[in-house]
Amino acid sequence: MKRWLTLFLMIMVLLLLGACGTNSDEGTDSEKNSDDTSLSGKENEGNTRDEVIPISVELKNGKGEKVGTADLEQHLSGVVINIKASNLSPGKHGFHIHEKGVCEGPDFESAEGHFNPTDASHGAEHEDGPHAGDLENLEVEEDGTIKAKVINDKVTLKSGEENSLIASDGTSLIIHKKADDHQSQPSGDAGDRVACGVISEGEGS
């Protein structure tokens, strides 16, 4: 009788030890799943934004007065430009990236032509366009303010690439007096340059 009791107790102890081992393994799997979820979250962040320092551009008019800012960020979809400005005339205005990072007033001709590393024609409506620096028109409110987001998938803030805005001569953002018709050469018949800002590495916020 004692031998059967001893055997019974040994079997119970083995069963308890086995159950504890199973629970421990399940806890480990749960921890692994938690870690996997955390890593997946970090990878998802990379799908919307690259690790490139954002650039803040100060926009000035021909008198050298600040009229706004444009914040540029590198995303996988391209360069996102968030612009906020005031003291502009109401209506549509051409908006472009120019090939030189020099904003000398009052006419800003120092910025030269549109950023165009592929030697394309101007305008999204032209069969051989657009320039890499062509952007959509800005719609300024009746009170002279504009707040908008523009995305350009033909340029990058990454140094060393052909379409990089971080060039040796720099690049610049220009707001024009009139709307861009997206097809007239060489700049969409957008009229005078009314505001300019230099895109420069190291100007990040």
C-alpha positions in Angstrom: 0.0 0.0 0.0 2.8 2.4 0.9 4.5 1.6 -2.4 1.4 2.6 -4.4 1.0 5.8 -2.4 4.6 6.7 -3.1 4.2 6.0 -6.8 1.0 8.1 -6.9 2.8 11.1 -5.3 5.7 10.8 -7.7 3.3 10.9 -10.7 1.5 14.0 -9.3 4.8 15.8 -8.8 5.9 15.0 -12.4 2.5 16.3 -13.7 2.8 19.5 -11.7 6.4 20.1 -13.0 5.2 19.5 -16.6 2.4 22.0 -16.2 4.8 24.7 -14.9 7.1 24.2 -17.8 4.3 24.7 -20.3 3.2 28.0 -18.7 6.7 29.2 -18.7 7.1 28.5 -22.5 3.8 30.3 -23.2 5.0 33.3 -21.3 8.2 33.4 -23.4 6.2 33.2 -26.7 4.0 36.1 -25.5 7.1 38.2 -24.8 8.5 37.4 -28.2 5.2 38.4 -29.8 5.3 41.7 -27.9 8.8 42.3 -29.2 7.8 41.5 -32.7 4.9 44.0 -32.5 7.3 46.7 -31.3 9.7 46.1 -34.2 6.9 46.1 -36.7 5.8 49.5 -35.4 9.2 51.0 -35.9 9.3 49.5 -39.5 5.9 51.1 -40.2 7.2 54.5 -39.2 9.9 54.2 -41.9 7.2 53.7 -44.5 6.1 57.3 -44.2 9.2 59.3 -43.4 12.9 58.8 -44.1 15.7 59.6 -41.6 16.7 62.9 -43.3 16.8 66.1 -41.3 13.9 68.5 -42.2 14.7 71.9 -43.6 13.0 75.2 -42.8 13.0 77.9 -45.4 12.4 81.5 -44.7 10.5 83.3 -47.4 11.1 87.0 -48.0 9.6 89.6 -50.4 11.6 91.9 -52.7 12.1 94.4 -49.8 13.7 91.7 -47.7 10.7 91.4 -45.4 9.8 88.0 -44.1 6.4 86.8 -45.5 6.4 83.2 -44.4 8.1 79.9 -44.0 8.2 76.6 -45.8 9.1 73.4 -44.0 10.5 70.6 -46.1 10.5 66.9 -45.0 11.8 63.8 -46.8 9.1 61.1 -47.1 9.2 57.9 -49.1 6.6 59.4 -51.4 8.9 62.5 -52.0 9.6 65.8 -50.5 6.6 67.3 -48.5 6.5 71.1 -48.4 4.3 72.7 -45.7 4.1 76.4 -46.5 2.6 79.2 -44.4 2.7 82.8 -45.6 1.0 86.2 -45.5 1.0 89.6 -47.1 0.5 88.2 -50.6 -2.0 89.2 -53.2 -5.2 87.0 -53.2 -5.6 84.4 -56.0 -3.4 81.8 -57.6 0.4 82.1 -57.6 3.0 80.0 -59.4 5.3 78.1 -57.0 8.6 76.6 -58.1 11.9 75.2 -56.9 14.7 77.2 -58.6 18.2 76.0 -59.5 20.3 78.5 -57.4 20.2 79.1 -53.7 20.5 82.9 -54.0 17.7 85.3 -53.2 18.8 88.8 -54.1 15.9 91.3 -54.3 14.0 92.9 -55.6 13.5 90.6 -58.6 15.2 87.4 -57.4 16.7 86.7 -60.8 19.7 85.5 -58.9 17.8 82.2 -58.3 18.0 81.6 -62.1 15.7 79.1 -63.8 13.6 76.2 -62.5 15.4 73.2 -60.9 15.6 70.8 -63.9 18.3 68.2 -63.7 16.7 66.0 -66.4 16.5 68.8 -69.0 12.7 68.4 -69.3 10.2 71.0 -70.6 8.2 73.1 -68.2 4.7 72.1 -67.0 2.8 69.0 -66.1 0.5 69.6 -69.1 3.4 69.6 -71.5 4.2 66.3 -73.3 7.9 66.6 -72.4 7.4 68.0 -68.9 7.4 68.8 -66.1 10.6 70.2 -64.6 11.6 68.5 -61.3 11.1 71.9 -59.7 7.6 72.5 -61.0 5.0 72.6 -58.2 1.2 73.1 -58.1 -0.2 76.7 -57.8 -0.8 78.2 -54.4 -4.2 79.6 -53.7 -3.9 82.7 -51.5 -6.9 83.7 -49.4 -8.6 87.1 -49.6 -6.8 88.2 -46.5 -3.4 87.5 -48.2 -2.6 84.3 -46.3 -1.8 80.8 -47.5 -1.4 77.6 -45.6 -0.9 74.5 -47.8 0.9 71.2 -48.2 2.6 70.3 -51.5 4.3 67.0 -52.4 7.0 66.6 -55.0 8.0 63.1 -55.9 10.7 64.2 -58.4 13.2 65.6 -55.9 14.9 64.6 -52.7 16.6 66.1 -49.6 19.2 63.3 -49.7 22.7 64.6 -50.6 24.6 63.2 -53.5 21.6 62.2 -55.7 21.0 63.7 -59.1 17.7 65.2 -58.1 18.8 66.4 -54.6 17.9 69.9 -53.6 21.0 69.9 -51.4 23.4 70.9 -54.3 26.7 72.8 -54.3 25.0 76.0 -55.5 21.9 75.4 -53.3 18.3 75.7 -54.5 15.5 78.0 -53.7 11.7 78.3 -53.4 10.0 81.1 -55.5 6.4 82.4 -55.3 5.4 84.2 -58.5 2.9 87.0 -59.0 0.6 85.1 -61.3 -0.7 81.5 -61.8 1.4 79.0 -63.6 -0.4 77.7 -66.7 1.7 74.4 -66.6 2.6 74.5 -70.2 4.1 77.8 -71.4 7.9 77.8 -71.8 10.1 78.3 -69.9 8.2 79.0 -66.7 4.4 78.8 -67.2 3.9 82.6 -67.8 3.7 83.0 -64.0 5.1 86.6 -64.0 7.4 88.4 -61.6 9.0 86.7 -58.6 7.4 88.1 -55.4 9.0 85.9 -52.7 12.1 83.8 -52.4 13.7 81.5 -49.8 17.0 79.5 -49.9 16.9 75.7 -49.4 20.0 75.1 -47.4 21.3 72.0 -45.5 21.7 72.9 -41.9 18.6 75.1 -41.8 16.5 72.3 -40.1 14.2 73.1 -37.3 
